[in-house]
Amino acid sequence: MQKTRVLLVDDEKELIDVIKERLELDGYEVTACYNADQALKEVQTQEFDVAMIDLILQDTDGITLITRIKVIKPLIECIVLSGQGTLRVAVEAMKQGAFEFIEKPFDHKVVVQTIDKACEKKREQESRILRAAKKVYARLDRAIVGATFAQAGELETAKEIITKKE
């Protein structure tokens, strides 16, 4: 099975390096970024399952960064980290697409559980999209075959193929 790919974004370099090291020991593939611009470049060039983003960064805030990440890669699940969280901020983060809000200091087990749940949600969304795409392709195939029969003058056969239930 593929490793869960995690993007960490926090301007507290020492903290993010410790989290990165611990997550890598747990088997995650981790990329650390120390500002929003660096994070956005990584999101544009790599695939991630989960992004863990500090609420307050030097170059922007975590909620704005989530919004920008979701424009680029809508299925990335974002977890907000904050040492200064309020209920209002947590609610706003969730409205902007955050999967969860974790207050600093945090328990590593809670972080791992949250990453795993977020990754599970992302994989479920990908699975639903794949099933829908398969249905669309099956309908398209039937339409192409039906059109071929229609062009050959076999209108009844074309109609049967096109209206056939999946």
Helices and strands as residue ranges (DSSP letters): E 5-9, H 13-25, E 29-33, H 36-45, E 50-54, H 62-72, E 77-82, H 87-95, E 98-103, H 108-151, H 155-163
